[in-house]
Amino acid sequence: MTVRSIYSQPEERFHKSEYDVIVIGSGIGGLVTATQLAAKGAEVLVLESYNIPGGSAGYFEREGYRFDVGASMIFGFGTQGTTNLLTRALDAVNMSIETIPDPVQIHYHLPDRLELKVYKDYEKFLAELTAIFPHEKEGIRRFYDECWQIFNCLNTMELLSLEEPGYLMRVFFQHPLACLGLAKYLPQNAGDIARRYISDEKLLQFIDMECYCWSVVPAEKTPAINAGMVFSDRHYGGINYPKGGVGQIAQKLVDGLEKAGGEIQYRARVNQIIIENGKAVGVKLINGKQYRAKRIVSNATRWDTFEKLLPQENIPTKEKKWRDRYQKSPSFLSLHLGVEAKVLPPGTECHHILLEDWQNMEAEQGTIFVSIPTLLDPDLAPEGYHIVHTFTPSWIENWQGLSPQEYEEKKEAAAGKLIDRLEKIFPGLDAGLDYMEIGTPKTHRRYLNRQDGTYGPIPSRKLAGLLGMPFNRTSVPGLYCVGDSTFPGQGLNAVAFSGFSCGHRIAVDLGL
Ligand SMILES: Cc1cc2nc3c(=O)[nH]c(=O)nc-3n(C[C@H](O)[C@H](O)[C@H](O)COP(=O)(O)OP(=O)(O)OC[C@H]3O[C@@H](n4cnc5c(N)ncnc54)[C@H](O)[C@@H]3O)c2cc1C
């Protein structure tokens, strides 16, 4: 396995103090913005507080294992259409990644012995679901077919900034029907569409889980646009795992950024966005160093941006209103496991969801997510071993106010419980453990720099689809946000969309 050492960066490399654009954070949203702008000739500086790029799409190495920090079910690596935004983002800076296709998106293990695989082949998936709910044959097809209609609208047009009137006019004249289709679905939620066609409550619970496993809210709160993307692209571009691990995506984007003349500085934690005459003009690092730019982009969450990087008296009213509509989702309790290969029976799929009781779908440590990337790329673990990354939603409040010993004991107990539950699908998991690292919401907060370790914003009540999600411009002139706190939300392909939009809006603003 080739291991890339942590970048050593002499201070004198960052000789300039003024740039066109400064991006705070090198998550995929930040890096796509940076590469899009660098490719257009802008002078870009990315400031990342950690020592490698990627944020939630980063990685770490222990004892011969290369673990993905978070994401591992990757959309956006398709070869056709316009929604393959990771492929396109890399291509914009002359980069590409070898990917390994995954024939099954998820293997569900749900209450009432509801066992189901979501195959890449759409008809095979529908047949599997219809075999369990034969009385809902027509409803199943109509629901998922309607999701395709949404996807087909998106997948015909170039996906750029919806805040740019010139682009909106152009795309409307090129694809009037697709634009009208998207306008229709923008205020809708997946649950409303499902209930139009489906009445079986068990099947509706399954649709809730289909949404929850990436939106962390049930179908009635999940925007139809996002559901259209996920429920169709998994059968179109498919799920594709980057060879060498998810961390490769950020590393390749950084390589492309630097080749295009952009710069990235690691261990560079911004603690203030400098405001002059009401406008964002620069940033200050914790070591006191200052950089100025024509435009500032924050890839931190909205809570971190507006509560930590800006003076409290500057929190715009619009931002306060947004907080009435959206709340922080929980973080996760994560186990990064190295296990003996014999634990996994032949035919085991890469991604699993486990839930024993529907009442617990949204509960603390209710739904369990599992990824086994070494089934696709064995080079990520020593020979004869696999990586099992498992995580379950958890709130930071449950991990605070503990002594170091209490915290360690609580971690061990929670990990033991998770492994016990996983024994149901992987008998012998406990006995086959070779390595274990436990992460709590506090770990996510610390290493991912995300307030409370949150996975991102979720609607605090039922909202009108995606209408309430903010775009990239903020109420502070010169300051933009990018990443999962902006339209269209969480997931690598979604934040890549946000990066394309942000880069486009800034390029227009700078006249590039
Ligand atoms: C456990 C888990 C599993 C997931 N699984 C999937 C999956 O299977 N598929 C999928 O598509 N998505 C998945 N996601 C979601 C996906 O990883 C995120 O939505 C996405 O990576 C967020 O990207 P982002 O650009 O918003 O920023 P982030 O990844 O949050 O990156 C922000 C970066 O900014 C840096 N930063 C923050 N503040 C500062 C500062 N003040 N100064 C300097 N740097 C700063 C941070 O260090 C970080 O590197 C998962 C997430 C988690 C946590």
The ligand as an SDF file (V2000), in Angstrom:
LIG
                    3D

 53 58  0  0  0  0  0  0  0  0999 V2000
  -19.6440    8.8590    9.5630 C   0  0  0  0  0  0  0  0  0  0  0  0
  -20.0260    9.5230    8.2660 C   0  0  0  0  0  0  0  0  0  0  0  0
  -20.4070    8.7390    7.1830 C   0  0  0  0  0  0  0  0  0  0  0  0
  -20.7540    9.3400    5.9670 C   0  0  0  0  0  0  0  0  0  0  0  0
  -21.0630    8.5400    4.9010 N   0  0  0  0  0  0  0  0  0  0  0  0
  -21.2660    9.1070    3.6970 C   0  0  0  0  0  0  0  0  0  0  0  0
  -21.3840    8.2880    2.5390 C   0  0  0  0  0  0  0  0  0  0  0  0
  -21.3000    7.0560    2.6250 O   0  0  0  0  0  0  0  0  0  0  0  0
  -21.5570    8.9080    1.3340 N   0  0  0  0  0  0  0  0  0  0  0  0
  -21.5870   10.2810    1.2100 C   0  0  0  0  0  0  0  0  0  0  0  0
  -21.7040   10.7960    0.0880 O   0  0  0  0  0  0  0  0  0  0  0  0
  -21.4710   11.0700    2.2980 N   0  0  0  0  0  0  0  0  0  0  0  0
  -21.3050   10.5280    3.5310 C   0  0  0  0  0  0  0  0  0  0  0  0
  -21.1220   11.3210    4.6220 N   0  0  0  0  0  0  0  0  0  0  0  0
  -21.3210   12.7760    4.4970 C   0  0  0  0  0  0  0  0  0  0  0  0
  -20.1600   13.4850    3.8140 C   0  0  0  0  0  0  0  0  0  0  0  0
  -18.9470   12.9480    4.2750 O   0  0  0  0  0  0  0  0  0  0  0  0
  -20.2470   14.9850    4.1150 C   0  0  0  0  0  0  0  0  0  0  0  0
  -21.5370   15.4840    3.7980 O   0  0  0  0  0  0  0  0  0  0  0  0
  -19.2190   15.7870    3.3330 C   0  0  0  0  0  0  0  0  0  0  0  0
  -17.9590   15.1670    3.3250 O   0  0  0  0  0  0  0  0  0  0  0  0
  -19.0990   17.1780    3.9310 C   0  0  0  0  0  0  0  0  0  0  0  0
  -18.2320   17.9430    3.1450 O   0  0  0  0  0  0  0  0  0  0  0  0
  -18.0230   19.4810    3.3800 P   0  0  0  0  0  0  0  0  0  0  0  0
  -17.3520   20.0470    2.1790 O   0  0  0  0  0  0  0  0  0  0  0  0
  -19.3050   20.1220    3.7920 O   0  0  0  0  0  0  0  0  0  0  0  0
  -17.0380   19.6850    4.5920 O   0  0  0  0  0  0  0  0  0  0  0  0
  -16.2820   18.8500    5.7110 P   0  0  0  0  0  0  0  0  0  0  0  0
  -16.0290   17.4690    5.2800 O   0  0  0  0  0  0  0  0  0  0  0  0
  -16.9310   19.1120    7.0080 O   0  0  0  0  0  0  0  0  0  0  0  0
  -14.8700   19.5870    5.6930 O   0  0  0  0  0  0  0  0  0  0  0  0
  -14.7000   20.8760    6.2210 C   0  0  0  0  0  0  0  0  0  0  0  0
  -13.1980   21.1130    6.3860 C   0  0  0  0  0  0  0  0  0  0  0  0
  -13.0130   22.4380    6.8790 O   0  0  0  0  0  0  0  0  0  0  0  0
  -12.0020   22.4120    7.8710 C   0  0  0  0  0  0  0  0  0  0  0  0
  -12.2380   23.5480    8.7610 N   0  0  0  0  0  0  0  0  0  0  0  0
  -13.3620   23.7920    9.4930 C   0  0  0  0  0  0  0  0  0  0  0  0
  -13.2080   24.9320   10.1960 N   0  0  0  0  0  0  0  0  0  0  0  0
  -11.9670   25.4060    9.9060 C   0  0  0  0  0  0  0  0  0  0  0  0
  -11.2430   26.5590   10.3220 C   0  0  0  0  0  0  0  0  0  0  0  0
  -11.7420   27.4280   11.1980 N   0  0  0  0  0  0  0  0  0  0  0  0
   -9.9940   26.7630    9.8150 N   0  0  0  0  0  0  0  0  0  0  0  0
   -9.4720   25.8840    8.9190 C   0  0  0  0  0  0  0  0  0  0  0  0
  -10.1190   24.7690    8.5100 N   0  0  0  0  0  0  0  0  0  0  0  0
  -11.3540   24.5390    8.9880 C   0  0  0  0  0  0  0  0  0  0  0  0
  -12.1960   21.0740    8.5680 C   0  0  0  0  0  0  0  0  0  0  0  0
  -11.0090   20.6790    9.2320 O   0  0  0  0  0  0  0  0  0  0  0  0
  -12.5490   20.1690    7.3810 C   0  0  0  0  0  0  0  0  0  0  0  0
  -11.4070   19.6220    6.7940 O   0  0  0  0  0  0  0  0  0  0  0  0
  -20.7480   10.7560    5.8460 C   0  0  0  0  0  0  0  0  0  0  0  0
  -20.3570   11.5510    6.9340 C   0  0  0  0  0  0  0  0  0  0  0  0
  -19.9870   10.9550    8.1290 C   0  0  0  0  0  0  0  0  0  0  0  0
  -19.5290   11.8300    9.2750 C   0  0  0  0  0  0  0  0  0  0  0  0
  1  2  1  0
  2  3  1  0
  2 52  2  0
  3  4  2  0
  4  5  1  0
  4 50  1  0
  5  6  2  0
  6  7  1  0
  6 13  1  0
  7  8  2  0
  7  9  1  0
  9 10  1  0
 10 11  2  0
 10 12  1  0
 12 13  2  0
 13 14  1  0
 14 15  1  0
 14 50  1  0
 15 16  1  0
 16 17  1  0
 16 18  1  0
 18 19  1  0
 18 20  1  0
 20 21  1  0
 20 22  1  0
 22 23  1  0
 23 24  1  0
 24 25  2  0
 24 26  1  0
 24 27  1  0
 27 28  1  0
 28 29  2  0
 28 30  1  0
 28 31  1  0
 31 32  1  0
 32 33  1  0
 33 34  1  0
 33 48  1  0
 34 35  1  0
 35 36  1  0
 35 46  1  0
 36 37  1  0
 36 45  1  0
 37 38  2  0
 38 39  1  0
 39 40  1  0
 39 45  2  0
 40 41  1  0
 40 42  2  0
 42 43  1  0
 43 44  2  0
 44 45  1  0
 46 47  1  0
 46 48  1  0
 48 49  1  0
 50 51  2  0
 51 52  1  0
 52 53  1  0
M  END
$$$$
